[in-house]
Amino acid sequence: MLEHVGPANYDTLFEKVDELLAPDGLMLHHTIGGRHTKKIGDPWFDRYIFPGGVIPSLPQLAGASENTWVIEDLHNFGPDDDRTLMAGHDRIEDACRLQPADDEHLRRTWRYYLMASSAGFRTRSLQ
């Protein structure tokens, strides 16, 4: 979810979650992470997939949460995300063979999204 929140809103998000949790509550959060800190997202992804989205880096998340949270555990599922994206790509390819090409632009957009994201996990620029 944090890739949709944007860096300007991380502090607000962590403060709100802290307010809503019980005093001994825990937050479990899954997000896509990037190797490098960015303040704006990729223009293509911004236009076609995640408007306003920015892939957060670990330093961004640690910095935004340091006044409120203790990070108890962190696990990188990147290699699993690669397999999931490729399975989605295979399903789209199978479906495209079975149905007429009503919207080739949409199909090409999602193919590119899935393959580019998979490449990001394979090269470890996404985590």
DSSP file (Angstrom, degrees, kcal/mol; ACC not computed):
  #  RESIDUE AA STRUCTURE BP1 BP2  ACC     N-H-->O    O-->H-N    N-H-->O    O-->H-N    TCO  KAPPA ALPHA  PHI   PSI    X-CA   Y-CA   Z-CA
    1    1 A M    >>        0   0    0      0, 0.0     3,-2.5     0, 0.0     4,-0.7   0.000 360.0 360.0 360.0 -32.7    0.0    0.0    0.0
    2    2 A L  H >>  +     0   0    0     28,-0.3     4,-1.4     1,-0.3     3,-0.6   0.770 360.0  68.0 -61.8 -23.9    2.8    2.5    0.7
    3    3 A E  H 34 S+     0   0    0      1,-0.2    51,-1.7     2,-0.2    -1,-0.3   0.696 104.9  44.8 -66.6 -15.0    3.6    2.7   -2.9
    4    4 A H  H <4 S+     0   0    0     -3,-2.5    -1,-0.2    49,-0.2    -2,-0.2   0.599 104.3  63.2 -98.3 -15.6    0.2    4.5   -3.3
    5    5 A V  H << S-     0   0    0     -4,-0.7    -2,-0.2    -3,-0.6    -3,-0.1   0.890  93.1-141.5 -79.8 -41.9    0.6    6.8   -0.2
    6    6 A G    ><  -     0   0    0     -4,-1.4     3,-2.0    48,-0.4     4,-0.4   0.278  24.7 -87.0  87.9 144.5    3.6    8.8   -1.4
    7    7 A P  G >  S+     0   0    0      0, 0.0     3,-1.0     0, 0.0     4,-0.4   0.795 122.3  62.4 -56.4 -33.8    6.5   10.1    0.6
    8    8 A A  G 3  S+     0   0    0      1,-0.2     4,-0.2    31,-0.2    -2,-0.1   0.706 109.3  42.9 -66.4 -17.3    4.8   13.3    1.7
    9    9 A N  G <> S+     0   0    0     -3,-2.0     4,-2.4    -4,-0.1    -1,-0.2   0.392  82.8  95.9-111.1   2.1    2.1   11.2    3.5
   10   10 A Y  H <> S+     0   0    0     -3,-1.0     4,-2.7    -4,-0.4     5,-0.3   0.941  86.3  49.3 -59.5 -48.8    4.3    8.6    5.3
   11   11 A D  H  > S+     0   0    0     -4,-0.4     4,-2.4     1,-0.2    -1,-0.2   0.926 112.4  48.5 -56.5 -46.0    4.4   10.4    8.6
   12   12 A T  H  > S+     0   0    0     -4,-0.2     4,-2.4     2,-0.2    -1,-0.2   0.904 111.1  50.5 -61.7 -42.9    0.7   11.0    8.6
   13   13 A L  H  X S+     0   0    0     -4,-2.4     4,-2.6     2,-0.2     5,-0.2   0.953 112.2  45.5 -61.3 -50.2    0.0    7.3    7.8
   14   14 A F  H  X S+     0   0    0     -4,-2.7     4,-2.2     1,-0.2    -2,-0.2   0.880 113.3  50.4 -64.2 -37.5    2.2    6.0   10.6
   15   15 A E  H  X S+     0   0    0     -4,-2.4     4,-2.1    -5,-0.3    -1,-0.2   0.908 111.9  48.1 -64.4 -41.9    0.8    8.5   13.1
   16   16 A K  H  X S+     0   0    0     -4,-2.4     4,-1.9     2,-0.2    -2,-0.2   0.915 111.5  48.5 -67.5 -43.1   -2.8    7.5   12.2
   17   17 A V  H  X S+     0   0    0     -4,-2.6     4,-1.9     1,-0.2    -1,-0.2   0.920 111.0  51.5 -62.7 -42.0   -2.1    3.8   12.4
   18   18 A D  H  < S+     0   0    0     -4,-2.2    -1,-0.2    -5,-0.2    -2,-0.2   0.902 109.4  50.8 -60.0 -41.2   -0.5    4.4   15.8
   19   19 A E  H  < S+     0   0    0     -4,-2.1    -1,-0.2     1,-0.2    -2,-0.2   0.864 113.6  44.8 -63.0 -37.3   -3.5    6.3   17.0
   20   20 A L  H  < S+     0   0    0     -4,-1.9    -1,-0.2    -5,-0.1    -2,-0.2   0.732  97.1  86.9 -84.0 -23.7   -5.9    3.5   15.9
   21   21 A L  S  < S-     0   0    0     -4,-1.9     6,-0.1    -5,-0.2     0, 0.0  -0.428  86.1-105.2 -77.6 151.0   -3.9    0.6   17.3
   22   22 A A    >   -     0   0    0     -2,-0.1     3,-2.7     1,-0.1    -1,-0.1  -0.342  43.8 -99.2 -62.9 157.0   -4.3   -0.7   20.8
   23   23 A P  T 3  S+     0   0    0      0, 0.0    -1,-0.1     0, 0.0    -2,-0.1   0.816 126.9  35.9 -53.3 -33.7   -1.3    0.3   23.0
   24   24 A D  T 3  S+     0   0    0      2,-0.1    -2,-0.1     0, 0.0    -3,-0.0   0.181  95.8 130.1-103.2  17.2    0.2   -3.2   22.6
   25   25 A G    <   -     0   0    0     -3,-2.7     2,-0.4    -7,-0.1    -4,-0.1  -0.239  45.6-145.1 -72.6 159.0   -0.9   -3.5   19.0
   26   26 A L        -     0   0    0      2,-0.0     2,-0.5    -2,-0.0    -4,-0.1  -0.924   3.5-142.8-121.6 148.1    1.3   -4.5   16.0
   27   27 A M        -     0   0    0     -2,-0.4     2,-0.5    -6,-0.1    -9,-0.0  -0.956  10.4-166.8-111.1 127.1    1.1   -3.4   12.5
   28   28 A L        +     0   0    0     -2,-0.5     2,-0.4     2,-0.0    -2,-0.0  -0.968  16.9 178.1-110.3 124.1    1.9   -5.9    9.7
   29   29 A H        -     0   0    0     -2,-0.5     2,-0.5     2,-0.0    -2,-0.0  -0.987  19.1-161.9-135.1 136.0    2.4   -4.2    6.4
   30   30 A H        +     0   0    0     -2,-0.4     2,-0.3     2,-0.0   -28,-0.3  -0.959  25.7 152.0-113.5 130.7    3.3   -5.4    2.9
   31   31 A T        -     0   0    0     -2,-0.5     2,-0.4   -30,-0.1    24,-0.0  -0.975  47.1-106.1-148.3 161.4    4.6   -3.0    0.3
   32   32 A I        -     0   0    0     -2,-0.3     2,-0.3    94,-0.0    -2,-0.0  -0.770  42.2-158.7 -84.0 136.4    6.9   -3.0   -2.7
   33   33 A G        -     0   0    0     -2,-0.4    94,-3.0    22,-0.1     2,-0.3  -0.858   6.8-145.2-119.2 155.3   10.2   -1.4   -1.9
   34   34 A G  B     -aB  57 126A   0     22,-2.8    24,-0.6    -2,-0.3    92,-0.2  -0.813  18.5-130.4-114.5 158.0   12.9    0.2   -4.0
   35   35 A R  S    S+     0   0    0     90,-1.6     2,-0.4    -2,-0.3    91,-0.1   0.760  92.6  49.9 -75.3 -25.1   16.6    0.2   -3.6
   36   36 A H  S    S-     0   0    0     89,-0.3     2,-0.3    19,-0.1    -2,-0.1  -0.912  88.2-112.3-122.0 143.0   16.9    4.0   -4.0
   37   37 A T        +     0   0    0     -2,-0.4     2,-0.3    19,-0.1    -2,-0.0  -0.545  40.6 176.1 -72.5 130.2   15.0    6.8   -2.4
   38   38 A K        -     0   0    0     17,-0.3    19,-0.2    -2,-0.3     3,-0.1  -0.961  29.8-162.4-133.5 151.7   12.7    8.7   -4.7
   39   39 A K  S    S+     0   0    0     -2,-0.3     2,-0.3     1,-0.2   -31,-0.2   0.589  81.9  38.7-106.7 -17.1   10.2   11.5   -4.3
   40   40 A I  S    S-     0   0    0     15,-0.1    -1,-0.2   -34,-0.1    15,-0.1  -0.950  82.7-118.7-131.5 154.7    8.3   11.0   -7.5
   41   41 A G        -     0   0    0     -2,-0.3    13,-0.1    12,-0.2    -2,-0.1  -0.238  43.2 -73.3 -86.1 175.2    7.3    7.9   -9.4
   42   42 A D     >  -     0   0    0      1,-0.1     4,-2.9    11,-0.1     5,-0.2  -0.501  42.5-131.7 -65.5 130.1    8.2    6.6  -12.8
   43   43 A P  H  > S+     0   0    0      0, 0.0     4,-2.0     0, 0.0     5,-0.2   0.870 104.2  48.3 -57.9 -40.0    6.3    8.7  -15.4
   44   44 A W  H  > S+     0   0    0      2,-0.2     4,-2.6     1,-0.2     5,-0.4   0.948 114.8  44.1 -66.5 -47.6    5.0    5.6  -17.3
   45   45 A F  H  >>S+     0   0    0      1,-0.2     5,-2.4     2,-0.2     4,-2.1   0.885 112.3  54.7 -63.3 -37.7    3.7    3.9  -14.2
   46   46 A D  H  <5S+     0   0    0     -4,-2.9    -1,-0.2     1,-0.2    -2,-0.2   0.893 114.0  40.7 -62.2 -39.9    2.3    7.2  -13.0
   47   47 A R  H  <5S+     0   0    0     -4,-2.0    -2,-0.2    -5,-0.2    -1,-0.2   0.900 131.0  19.9 -76.3 -41.4    0.3    7.6  -16.2
   48   48 A Y  H  <5S+     0   0    0     -4,-2.6    -3,-0.2    -5,-0.2    -2,-0.2   0.729 132.4  15.0-107.2 -24.0   -0.9    4.1  -16.8
   49   49 A I  T  <5S+     0   0    0     -4,-2.1    -3,-0.2    -5,-0.4    -4,-0.1   0.794 125.2  16.7-120.5 -60.9   -0.8    2.0  -13.5
   50   50 A F    > < -     0   0    0     -5,-2.4     3,-2.5     3,-0.1    -2,-0.1  -0.730  67.8-153.9-125.6  81.0   -0.4    3.9  -10.2
   51   51 A P  T 3  S+     0   0    0      0, 0.0    -5,-0.1     0, 0.0    -4,-0.1  -0.332  85.5   4.7 -56.1 127.3   -1.2    7.6  -10.5
   52   52 A G  T 3  S+     0   0    0      1,-0.3     2,-0.1    -2,-0.1    -6,-0.1   0.472  99.0 144.3  78.2   1.8    0.8    9.5   -7.8
   53   53 A G    <   -     0   0    0     -3,-2.5     2,-0.4   -11,-0.1    -1,-0.3  -0.457  27.1-176.5 -79.2 146.5    2.5    6.3   -6.7
   54   54 A V        -     0   0    0    -51,-1.7   -48,-0.4   -52,-0.3   -49,-0.2  -0.986  27.5-127.4-139.6 129.1    6.1    6.2   -5.5
   55   55 A I        -     0   0    0     -2,-0.4   -17,-0.3   -15,-0.1   -22,-0.1  -0.668  34.2-135.8 -76.0 118.1    8.0    3.0   -4.6
   56   56 A P        -     0   0    0      0, 0.0   -22,-2.8     0, 0.0     2,-0.2  -0.397   8.5-138.3 -77.1 152.2    9.4    3.7   -1.1
   57   57 A S  B  >  -a   34   0A   0    -24,-0.2     4,-2.1   -19,-0.2     5,-0.2  -0.672  26.2-110.5 -98.6 162.1   12.9    2.8    0.0
   58   58 A L  H  > S+     0   0    0    -24,-0.6     4,-3.0    -2,-0.2     5,-0.3   0.905 118.8  54.3 -60.3 -41.9   13.8    1.2    3.4
   59   59 A P  H  > S+     0   0    0      0, 0.0     4,-2.4     0, 0.0    -1,-0.2   0.894 108.0  50.8 -60.5 -36.2   15.5    4.5    4.5
   60   60 A Q  H  > S+     0   0    0      2,-0.2     4,-2.3     1,-0.2    -2,-0.2   0.939 113.9  43.5 -63.5 -45.5   12.3    6.4    3.7
   61   61 A L  H  X S+     0   0    0     -4,-2.1     4,-1.6     2,-0.2    -1,-0.2   0.907 114.6  48.9 -68.8 -41.2   10.1    4.0    5.7
   62   62 A A  H  X S+     0   0    0     -4,-3.0     4,-1.3     1,-0.2    -1,-0.2   0.918 113.3  48.1 -64.0 -42.1   12.5    3.8    8.6
   63   63 A G  H  < S+     0   0    0     -4,-2.4     4,-0.4    -5,-0.3     3,-0.3   0.907 112.3  47.9 -64.5 -42.1   12.8    7.6    8.8
   64   64 A A  H  < S+     0   0    0     -4,-2.3    -1,-0.2     1,-0.2    -2,-0.2   0.781 119.9  38.6 -70.5 -26.2    9.1    8.2    8.6
   65   65 A S  H >X S+     0   0    0     -4,-1.6     4,-3.5    -5,-0.2     3,-1.5   0.555  87.6  94.8-100.3  -8.2    8.4    5.6   11.3
   66   66 A E  T 3< S+     0   0    0     -4,-1.3    -1,-0.1    -3,-0.3    -2,-0.1   0.772  84.7  49.8 -62.8 -28.5   11.3    6.2   13.7
   67   67 A N  T 34 S+     0   0    0     -4,-0.4    -1,-0.3    -3,-0.2    -2,-0.1   0.653 127.9  21.3 -82.0 -13.6    9.4    8.6   16.0
   68   68 A T  T <4 S+     0   0    0     -3,-1.5     2,-0.3     1,-0.1    -2,-0.2   0.692 116.3  49.0-121.8 -32.6    6.4    6.3   16.4
   69   69 A W     <  -     0   0    0     -4,-3.5     2,-0.5    -7,-0.1    -1,-0.1  -0.740  53.4-145.4-122.1 158.0    7.4    2.7   15.6
   70   70 A V        -     0   0    0     -2,-0.3     2,-0.9    -3,-0.1    -4,-0.0  -0.996  27.3-134.5-115.0 123.8    9.9    0.0   16.2
   71   71 A I        +     0   0    0     -2,-0.5     3,-0.1     1,-0.2    -9,-0.0  -0.704  27.8 178.0 -80.1 110.3   10.5   -2.2   13.2
   72   72 A E        +     0   0    0     -2,-0.9     2,-0.3     1,-0.3    -1,-0.2   0.813  61.0   2.4 -84.3 -33.2   10.4   -5.7   14.7
   73   73 A D        -     0   0    0      2,-0.0     2,-0.4     0, 0.0    -1,-0.3  -0.995  55.0-168.5-156.1 150.6   10.9   -7.7   11.5
   74   74 A L        -     0   0    0     -2,-0.3     2,-0.4    -3,-0.1    -3,-0.0  -0.986   6.6-177.5-145.2 132.8   11.5   -7.3    7.8
   75   75 A H        -     0   0    0     -2,-0.4     2,-0.7     2,-0.0    -2,-0.0  -0.998  19.5-141.3-135.1 135.0   11.3   -9.9    5.1
   76   76 A N        +     0   0    0     -2,-0.4     4,-0.1     1,-0.1    -2,-0.0  -0.848  19.0 176.0 -97.6 113.9   12.0   -9.4    1.4
   77   77 A F    >>  +     0   0    0     -2,-0.7     4,-2.1    50,-0.5     3,-1.0   0.182  40.0 123.3 -98.4  15.0    9.5  -11.4   -0.8
   78   78 A G  H 3> S+     0   0    0     49,-0.6     4,-2.0     1,-0.3    -1,-0.2   0.853  70.3  51.6 -48.4 -48.5   10.9  -10.1   -4.0
   79   79 A P  H 3> S+     0   0    0      0, 0.0     4,-1.4     0, 0.0    -1,-0.3   0.860 111.4  49.4 -60.6 -32.4   11.8  -13.4   -5.6
   80   80 A D  H <> S+     0   0    0     -3,-1.0     4,-2.2     2,-0.2    -2,-0.2   0.874 106.8  55.1 -71.8 -36.6    8.2  -14.6   -4.8
   81   81 A D  H  X S+     0   0    0     -4,-2.1     4,-2.7     1,-0.2     5,-0.2   0.884 103.7  56.1 -62.8 -37.8    6.8  -11.4   -6.4
   82   82 A D  H  X S+     0   0    0     -4,-2.0     4,-2.3    -5,-0.2    -1,-0.2   0.942 108.8  46.0 -58.1 -48.5    8.7  -12.2   -9.6
   83   83 A R  H  X S+     0   0    0     -4,-1.4     4,-2.1     1,-0.2    -1,-0.2   0.891 112.3  51.2 -63.4 -39.0    7.1  -15.6   -9.8
   84   84 A T  H  X S+     0   0    0     -4,-2.2     4,-2.2     2,-0.2    -2,-0.2   0.922 110.6  48.2 -64.2 -44.4    3.6  -14.2   -9.1
   85   85 A L  H  X S+     0   0    0     -4,-2.7     4,-2.4     1,-0.2    -2,-0.2   0.896 111.3  50.1 -63.7 -40.5    4.0  -11.5  -11.8
   86   86 A M  H  X S+     0   0    0     -4,-2.3     4,-2.4     2,-0.2    -1,-0.2   0.871 108.9  52.0 -67.6 -35.7    5.2  -14.1  -14.4
   87   87 A A  H  X S+     0   0    0     -4,-2.1     4,-2.1     2,-0.2    -1,-0.2   0.908 110.2  49.3 -65.1 -40.4    2.2  -16.3  -13.5
   88   88 A G  H  X S+     0   0    0     -4,-2.2     4,-2.3     2,-0.2    -2,-0.2   0.909 109.9  51.4 -62.7 -42.0   -0.1  -13.3  -14.1
   89   89 A H  H  X S+     0   0    0     -4,-2.4     4,-2.5     1,-0.2    -2,-0.2   0.925 108.9  50.7 -60.1 -45.4    1.6  -12.6  -17.4
   90   90 A D  H  X S+     0   0    0     -4,-2.4     4,-2.3     1,-0.2    -1,-0.2   0.895 110.0  50.1 -61.0 -40.5    1.1  -16.2  -18.5
   91   91 A R  H  X S+     0   0    0     -4,-2.1     4,-2.5     2,-0.2    -1,-0.2   0.902 110.4  49.3 -66.0 -40.6   -2.6  -16.0  -17.6
   92   92 A I  H  X S+     0   0    0     -4,-2.3     4,-2.5     2,-0.2    -2,-0.2   0.919 110.5  51.0 -64.4 -42.1   -3.0  -12.8  -19.6
   93   93 A E  H  X S+     0   0    0     -4,-2.5     4,-1.4     2,-0.2    -2,-0.2   0.922 111.2  48.0 -61.1 -43.4   -1.3  -14.4  -22.6
   94   94 A D  H  X S+     0   0    0     -4,-2.3     4,-1.0     1,-0.2     3,-0.2   0.921 112.7  48.5 -62.0 -44.1   -3.6  -17.4  -22.4
   95   95 A A  H  X S+     0   0    0     -4,-2.5     4,-1.3     1,-0.2     3,-0.4   0.871 107.2  56.2 -65.0 -36.4   -6.6  -15.2  -22.2
   96   96 A C  H  < S+     0   0    0     -4,-2.5    -1,-0.2     1,-0.2    -2,-0.2   0.827 103.9  53.8 -66.3 -30.8   -5.5  -13.1  -25.1
   97   97 A R  H  < S+     0   0    0     -4,-1.4    -1,-0.2    -3,-0.2    -2,-0.2   0.799 111.9  45.6 -70.4 -27.2   -5.3  -16.2  -27.3
   98   98 A L  H  < S+     0   0    0     -4,-1.0    -2,-0.2    -3,-0.4    -1,-0.2   0.668 111.0  52.8 -91.3 -19.0   -8.9  -17.0  -26.4
   99   99 A Q  S  < S-     0   0    0     -4,-1.3    -1,-0.0     1,-0.0     0, 0.0  -0.874  88.4-101.6-121.8 150.9  -10.5  -13.6  -26.9
  100  100 A P        -     0   0    0      0, 0.0     2,-2.0     0, 0.0     3,-0.3  -0.304  43.7-101.9 -64.9 154.5  -10.5  -11.1  -29.7
  101  101 A A        +     0   0    0      1,-0.2     3,-0.5    -4,-0.1    -5,-0.0  -0.515  56.5 157.3 -80.1  75.9   -8.2   -8.1  -29.3
  102  102 A D  S    S+     0   0    0     -2,-2.0     2,-0.3     1,-0.3    -1,-0.2   0.880  78.6  17.6 -67.6 -38.9  -10.9   -5.5  -28.3
  103  103 A D     >  +     0   0    0     -3,-0.3     4,-2.0     1,-0.1    -1,-0.3  -0.685  65.3 171.0-138.4  81.6   -8.3   -3.3  -26.6
  104  104 A E  H  > S+     0   0    0     -3,-0.5     4,-2.7    -2,-0.3     5,-0.2   0.837  80.4  58.5 -63.0 -33.7   -4.8   -4.0  -27.7
  105  105 A H  H  > S+     0   0    0      2,-0.2     4,-2.4     1,-0.2    -1,-0.2   0.927 106.9  47.6 -61.5 -44.4   -3.5   -0.9  -26.0
  106  106 A L  H  > S+     0   0    0      2,-0.2     4,-2.3    -3,-0.2     5,-0.2   0.919 112.8  48.4 -62.5 -44.4   -4.8   -2.2  -22.6
  107  107 A R  H  X S+     0   0    0     -4,-2.0     4,-2.4     1,-0.2    -2,-0.2   0.924 112.8  47.4 -62.7 -44.4   -3.3   -5.6  -23.2
  108  108 A R  H  X S+     0   0    0     -4,-2.7     4,-2.5     1,-0.2    -1,-0.2   0.879 109.8  54.5 -65.3 -37.3    0.0   -4.2  -24.1
  109  109 A T  H  X S+     0   0    0     -4,-2.4     4,-2.6    -5,-0.2    -2,-0.2   0.945 112.1  42.5 -60.3 -49.1    0.0   -1.9  -21.1
  110  110 A W  H  X S+     0   0    0     -4,-2.3     4,-2.6     2,-0.2     5,-0.2   0.860 112.5  53.5 -70.6 -35.0   -0.6   -4.8  -18.7
  111  111 A R  H  X S+     0   0    0     -4,-2.4     4,-2.6    -5,-0.2     5,-0.2   0.953 111.9  45.5 -60.1 -47.4    1.9   -7.0  -20.4
  112  112 A Y  H  X S+     0   0    0     -4,-2.5     4,-3.1     1,-0.2     5,-0.3   0.929 112.2  51.7 -62.3 -45.6    4.5   -4.2  -20.1
  113  113 A Y  H  X S+     0   0    0     -4,-2.6     4,-2.4     1,-0.2     5,-0.2   0.941 113.1  44.2 -55.6 -50.6    3.6   -3.6  -16.5
  114  114 A L  H  X S+     0   0    0     -4,-2.6     4,-2.2     1,-0.2    -1,-0.2   0.915 117.6  43.9 -64.8 -43.3    3.9   -7.3  -15.5
  115  115 A M  H  X S+     0   0    0     -4,-2.6     4,-2.3    -5,-0.2    -2,-0.2   0.908 115.0  47.9 -70.8 -41.1    7.2   -7.8  -17.4
  116  116 A A  H  X S+     0   0    0     -4,-3.1     4,-2.0    -5,-0.2    -2,-0.2   0.904 113.8  47.8 -65.7 -40.7    8.8   -4.6  -16.3
  117  117 A S  H  X S+     0   0    0     -4,-2.4     4,-1.9    -5,-0.3    -2,-0.2   0.920 110.9  50.9 -66.0 -42.9    7.9   -5.3  -12.7
  118  118 A S  H  X S+     0   0    0     -4,-2.2     4,-2.5    -5,-0.2    -2,-0.2   0.916 109.2  51.2 -59.1 -43.1    9.2   -8.8  -12.9
  119  119 A A  H  X S+     0   0    0     -4,-2.3     4,-2.4     1,-0.2     6,-0.3   0.879 105.9  56.2 -62.1 -37.7   12.5   -7.5  -14.3
  120  120 A G  H  <>S+     0   0    0     -4,-2.0     6,-2.3     1,-0.2     5,-1.5   0.889 110.7  43.4 -61.4 -39.8   12.7   -5.0  -11.4
  121  121 A F  H ><5S+     0   0    0     -4,-1.9     3,-0.7     4,-0.2    -2,-0.2   0.887 112.8  52.3 -73.1 -38.8   12.4   -7.9   -8.9
  122  122 A R  H 3<5S+     0   0    0     -4,-2.5    -2,-0.2     1,-0.2    -1,-0.2   0.884 113.3  43.3 -63.9 -38.1   14.9  -10.1  -10.8
  123  123 A T  T 3<5S-     0   0    0     -4,-2.4    -1,-0.2    -5,-0.2    -2,-0.2   0.477 111.7-123.2 -86.9  -1.4   17.5   -7.3  -10.9
  124  124 A R  T < 5S+     0   0    0     -3,-0.7    -3,-0.2    -4,-0.3    -4,-0.1   0.654  80.9 119.2  68.6  18.7   16.8   -6.6   -7.3
  125  125 A S  S   <S+     0   0    0     -5,-1.5   -90,-1.6    -6,-0.3     2,-0.4   0.711  77.9  47.7 -81.1 -20.3   15.9   -2.9   -8.0
  126  126 A L  B      B   34   0A   0     -6,-2.3   -92,-0.2   -92,-0.2    -2,-0.2  -0.905 360.0 360.0-111.6 148.4   12.5   -3.8   -6.5
  127  127 A Q              0   0    0    -94,-3.0   -49,-0.6    -2,-0.4   -50,-0.5   0.326 360.0 360.0-136.0 360.0   12.2   -5.6   -3.3
